[in-house]
Amino acid sequence: MEARYDSLHRKFVELKGQEARLSSDVLDWRNACSRAVDEAEQLRTRLAVVEAERDKAEDQRMKFVVMLAKSMIGIRSGAEKLKALTEAAQAVADTVDPPEEGVEARPLIERD
């Protein structure tokens, strides 16, 4: 009976040791899981911030594209007006200072 008791007691002590180690392992796993959950939440938050920044940058880019298109239209319109005014000024200059016979008329820009 004594041998049986000693055997059971050794088994009990062994199981208590395993319980302590397993309990420690479970605590480690819970902590690791908690850290992973926290990290995932931080990543979700960072992702939301980055997506918001991306959306803002895309909106800004689209505004710049619109501004560029409007500027190009304005430049084209200004170039057309400049051409019309230059032609009108050339006609006035040719009237005031007509080109000599047989000589090609010089553009207004080249005249002194």
C-alpha positions as CSV (number, residue, x, y, z in Angstrom):
1,M,0.0,0.0,0.0
2,E,2.9,2.3,0.8
3,A,4.4,1.7,-2.6
4,R,1.1,2.5,-4.2
5,Y,0.8,5.7,-2.2
6,D,4.4,6.7,-3.1
7,S,3.7,6.1,-6.8
8,L,0.5,8.1,-6.7
9,H,2.2,10.9,-4.8
10,R,5.0,11.1,-7.4
11,K,2.5,11.1,-10.1
12,F,0.6,13.9,-8.3
13,V,3.7,16.0,-7.9
14,E,4.6,15.4,-11.6
15,L,1.1,16.5,-12.7
16,K,1.3,19.6,-10.4
17,G,4.6,20.5,-12.1
18,Q,3.0,20.0,-15.6
19,E,0.0,22.0,-14.5
20,A,2.3,24.9,-13.5
21,R,4.2,24.7,-16.8
22,L,1.0,24.4,-18.9
23,S,-0.6,27.3,-16.9
24,S,2.5,29.4,-17.7
25,D,2.3,28.3,-21.4
26,V,-1.4,29.3,-21.5
27,L,-0.6,32.6,-20.0
28,D,2.2,33.2,-22.6
29,W,-0.2,32.2,-25.4
30,R,-2.9,34.5,-24.1
31,N,-0.4,37.4,-23.9
32,A,0.8,36.6,-27.4
33,C,-2.8,36.5,-28.6
34,S,-3.5,39.8,-26.9
35,R,-0.4,41.4,-28.5
36,A,-1.5,40.1,-31.9
37,V,-5.0,41.5,-31.4
38,D,-3.5,44.9,-30.4
39,E,-1.1,44.9,-33.3
40,A,-4.0,44.0,-35.7
41,E,-6.0,46.9,-34.3
42,Q,-3.1,49.2,-34.7
43,L,-2.6,48.0,-38.3
44,R,-6.4,48.5,-39.0
45,T,-6.1,52.1,-37.6
46,R,-3.0,52.8,-39.7
47,L,-4.6,51.3,-42.8
48,A,-7.6,53.6,-42.3
49,V,-5.3,56.6,-41.9
50,V,-3.3,55.7,-45.0
51,E,-6.5,55.1,-47.0
52,A,-7.8,58.5,-46.0
53,E,-4.5,60.1,-47.0
54,R,-4.6,58.2,-50.3
55,D,-8.2,59.4,-51.0
56,K,-7.2,63.0,-50.1
57,A,-4.2,62.8,-52.4
58,E,-6.3,61.4,-55.2
59,D,-8.9,64.2,-54.7
60,Q,-6.1,66.7,-54.8
61,R,-4.6,65.1,-57.9
62,M,-8.0,65.4,-59.6
63,K,-8.3,69.0,-58.7
64,F,-4.8,69.6,-60.2
65,V,-5.8,67.8,-63.4
66,V,-8.9,70.1,-63.6
67,M,-6.8,73.2,-62.9
68,L,-4.3,72.0,-65.6
69,A,-7.0,71.5,-68.1
70,K,-8.5,74.9,-67.4
71,S,-5.0,76.5,-67.6
72,M,-4.4,74.8,-70.9
73,I,-7.7,76.1,-72.3
74,G,-6.9,79.6,-71.0
75,I,-3.5,79.5,-72.6
76,R,-4.9,78.3,-75.9
77,S,-7.6,81.0,-75.7
78,G,-4.9,83.6,-74.9
79,A,-2.8,82.4,-77.7
80,E,-5.7,82.7,-80.1
81,K,-6.4,86.3,-78.9
82,L,-2.7,87.1,-79.1
83,K,-2.6,85.9,-82.7
84,A,-5.7,87.9,-83.6
85,L,-4.3,91.0,-81.9
86,T,-0.9,90.5,-83.6
87,E,-2.6,90.2,-87.0
88,A,-4.6,93.3,-86.3
89,A,-1.5,95.2,-85.1
90,Q,0.4,94.0,-88.2
91,A,-2.3,95.3,-90.4
92,V,-2.1,98.7,-88.6
93,A,1.7,98.7,-88.8
94,D,1.5,97.9,-92.6
95,T,-0.9,100.7,-93.1
96,V,1.1,103.2,-91.1
97,D,4.5,102.0,-92.4
98,P,3.8,100.1,-95.7
99,P,6.4,97.7,-96.9
100,E,8.5,98.8,-99.8
101,E,7.7,97.6,-103.3
102,G,9.2,94.2,-104.1
103,V,10.3,93.7,-100.4
104,E,8.5,91.2,-98.3
105,A,6.7,92.7,-95.3
106,R,8.6,92.1,-92.1
107,P,6.6,90.8,-89.1
108,L,5.7,93.4,-86.5
109,I,8.0,91.8,-84.0
110,E,11.1,92.3,-86.2
111,R,10.4,96.0,-87.0
112,D,12.5,98.7,-85.3
